[in-house]
């Protein structure tokens, strides 16, 4: 039976993103302010595009071990976040899902990856329920803290555990909100962020880069 949580996420998927803001406010003002305050840490791309690359060894939401080599030959859309995130993650994943729908015939050539920065709570089972609520092609990846740290280092992704009494389990994960477009060879191609352009504009940009 589909859980209440999954149904709520699917409502977000179909455009009712305003519910996310309401839910975030319900968690308390301090929690919301601290989370949103970390939406824009120093851009990881400023360290040099060549330094950003796809390299990881993780477990997918079906429980299978995968590495970046399993996705070579396909372009990658990569986003780091966590399932207990009250705002950035659900809105960004819903946005990514809309981008995938607008890619048309190019969609099979892209691997959309959601990598958790909260492996303690985000088991493969939790990730499976979460990603399926957004898009059938979305792939959830988790692992040990060391494995997640190594993946984040490869993408130059910022994240940090923040103690917060009003948050679920007493903590939240501050993290950057970038979506990476990586080439079939695992090299950095571009970075996007939900809100900077429409889903159609991002899909068109991705297709242009894929075909040039």
Buried (B, 14 or more C-beta within 10 A) or exposed (E): EEEEEBEBBBBBBEEEBEEBEEBBEEBBEEBBEBBBEBBEBEEBBEEEBEBBBBEBBBBBBEEEEBEBEBBBEBBBBBBBBBBBBBBBBBBBBBBBBBBBEBBEEBBEBBBBBBBBBBBBBBBBEBBBBBBBBBBEBBBBBBBEEEBBBBBBEBBBBBBEBBEBEBBEEEBBBBBBBBBBBBBBEBEBBBBBBBEEBEBEEBBBBBBEEBEE
